[in-house]
Amino acid sequence: MIVRFLVNALALGVATWLLPGITLSAQSTEHKIFALLLTAAIFGVVNSLVKPLFVFVTSPVLLVTMGVFLLVINAALLILTSWVAGKLGIGWHVDGFWSAFLGALLVSTVSFLANSMLGRRGQEHR
């Protein structure tokens, strides 16, 4: 669980670093790390509470698009995470839908790669 949390923080950090539409307004390195960890915690809560509802409501669209619509859902979750982070004064912000869409694509890719290198839960990586 902690490893998954850290992988999400890493993925959000990569998206923040690479995409100009996702910004972090903390000044020092320590504050940036802390802000990314808080943002990853918010993202984890949003993913666990809101994503199942979005997936259920949009399941016909997900079936028709063979799951590609999950990127739109993940973009919406990034926007929601940005909104919550703004309300809490964390300073992590997503500018708009297309930044969120590219961020969702990047976060999904980085998370997939990091999790594949770390192996499955409870299994040894070979």
C-alpha positions in Angstrom: 0.0 0.0 0.0 2.8 2.4 0.8 4.7 1.4 -2.3 1.6 2.1 -4.4 1.2 5.5 -2.7 4.8 6.3 -3.5 4.4 5.2 -7.1 1.4 7.5 -7.5 3.5 10.3 -6.0 6.3 9.6 -8.4 3.8 9.5 -11.4 2.3 12.8 -10.3 5.7 14.3 -9.9 6.7 13.2 -13.4 3.5 14.7 -14.9 4.2 17.9 -13.0 7.7 18.0 -14.2 7.0 17.2 -17.9 3.7 18.9 -18.6 3.5 22.7 -18.6 -0.2 22.6 -17.8 0.3 20.9 -14.4 2.1 23.2 -12.0 3.4 23.1 -8.4 3.9 26.4 -6.7 6.0 25.3 -3.7 9.3 27.1 -3.4 11.8 24.7 -1.8 12.5 21.1 -2.7 11.2 19.9 0.7 8.0 21.8 0.2 7.6 20.4 -3.3 8.1 16.9 -2.0 5.6 17.4 0.8 3.1 19.0 -1.6 3.4 16.1 -4.1 2.9 13.6 -1.2 -0.2 15.4 -0.1 -1.4 15.6 -3.7 -0.8 11.8 -4.0 -2.8 11.2 -0.9 -5.7 13.3 -2.2 -5.4 11.5 -5.6 -5.6 8.2 -3.8 -8.7 9.1 -1.9 -10.3 10.5 -5.0 -9.5 7.3 -6.9 -10.8 5.1 -4.2 -14.0 7.0 -3.6 -15.0 8.7 -6.8 -13.6 6.5 -9.6 -15.8 3.5 -8.9 -18.9 5.7 -9.2 -17.6 7.3 -12.4 -16.9 3.9 -13.9 -20.3 2.5 -12.9 -22.2 5.5 -14.4 -20.2 5.5 -17.6 -19.9 1.7 -18.0 -21.9 1.7 -21.3 -19.5 4.3 -22.8 -16.5 2.3 -21.4 -17.8 -0.9 -23.2 -18.3 0.9 -26.5 -14.9 2.5 -26.3 -13.2 -0.7 -25.1 -11.9 1.1 -22.0 -10.3 4.1 -23.7 -12.9 6.4 -21.9 -11.0 5.6 -18.7 -8.5 8.2 -19.7 -11.3 10.8 -19.7 -12.3 9.6 -16.2 -8.7 9.8 -15.0 -8.5 13.3 -16.4 -11.6 14.3 -14.5 -10.1 12.8 -11.4 -6.9 14.8 -11.9 -9.0 18.0 -12.2 -10.9 17.0 -9.1 -7.6 16.4 -7.3 -6.4 19.8 -8.4 -9.6 21.5 -7.1 -9.3 19.8 -3.7 -5.5 20.7 -3.6 -6.4 24.3 -4.3 -9.0 24.4 -1.6 -6.5 23.0 0.9 -3.8 25.5 -0.3 -1.3 22.9 -1.5 -0.4 24.6 -4.7 -0.7 21.8 -7.2 -2.8 22.8 -10.2 -4.0 21.4 -13.5 -4.8 24.2 -16.0 -7.6 22.5 -18.1 -9.0 19.3 -19.6 -6.2 18.7 -22.1 -3.5 19.1 -19.5 -5.5 16.7 -17.3 -5.9 14.3 -20.2 -2.2 14.3 -21.0 -1.5 14.1 -17.3 -3.8 11.1 -17.0 -2.0 9.4 -19.9 1.4 10.1 -18.3 0.4 9.1 -14.8 -1.1 5.9 -16.0 2.0 5.1 -18.1 4.4 5.9 -15.3 2.3 4.0 -12.7 2.1 0.9 -15.0 5.9 0.9 -15.6 6.8 1.4 -12.0 4.3 -1.2 -10.8 5.6 -3.7 -13.4 9.1 -3.2 -12.3 8.2 -3.6 -8.6 6.1 -6.7 -9.3 2.6 -7.7 -8.1 1.4 -7.4 -4.5 2.7 -10.3 -2.5 4.7 -11.8 -5.4 8.4 -11.8 -5.9 9.6 -10.0 -9.0 11.8 -12.1 -11.3 
